[in-house]
Structures are given as C-alpha cells and as structure tokens.
Amino acid sequence: MQSAKDMAASAKSGMEKTKATLQEKGEKMTSRDPLQKEMATEKKEERVDEAEQQKREAQRRNDANTGRTPDYTAEETEIGGGHHGRGTY
C-alpha cells in the first residue's frame, strides 16, 4: 500500500513532468530552428528524469522513516527511469 507521503511525491513528480512537457511544446512552437527544438526535447527529458529521481528519493526516505520494505518494480529501479519511448507526460 502506498502511503500519503508517497502519493504526494508521485503527484508532485507528475506535475513537474507535465510542466516540462508543456514548456517543451511551447519552445518547439516558437522556434523554427531544429537545433533549438532538439535542445527543448533534451531539456524536457532531463527535467522528467530529475522529477522521477526526486520522487524515488522521497519514497525511499518515507520507507526508511516508517521501516517499510521498498516495493519497487524492476522498471522503477532502471537508470533513467525506464520511461523513454512511452509517449508524453
């Protein structure tokens, strides 16, 4: 079962991912330069990865504080979040 703190960390991560995606789309719409568009995508991916990492760190802290055994799937423990190629956030 997921604690309220874990759900809050997950919700915050989701909001950060959404903001990153919207910022990327805005930057792509206002630029004609392919290099700037690629840079916007890379920046979004970095922000998404950072949000995911912060979520996991918060969940680990919550686990440590409650003495709970982590219930992470193999995908969650992959480097880079295992989210590439699954659409937008």
Beta strands, then each sheet from edge to edge (+ up, - down):
end
